[in-house]
Amino acid sequence: MAEPKIFNVRKADSNEVVELDGVVIDITESITDAVEKYQVDDLKLFESEGRKLAEALFSSLPGGTIDALLVELLTRKKSGLIVTY
């Protein structure tokens, strides 16, 4: 297996009310291996992992980075969202 890619992204600033920790996201196990290992429906696994990623990102990234990420994700996925009349 090749070495995992490392992407460094800045976290939001802490303030006097909230101290934000950094987050490490480990994406190394394949979805097929996880479905077989945990004996779960792949749709339920996708939903669970999507929620975990959202929690990690929303709890640590600045709002501007979240906004830019959403734009990038929707731009990349837009062909699946096109409705023909």
Beta strands, then each sheet from edge to edge (+ up, - down):
end
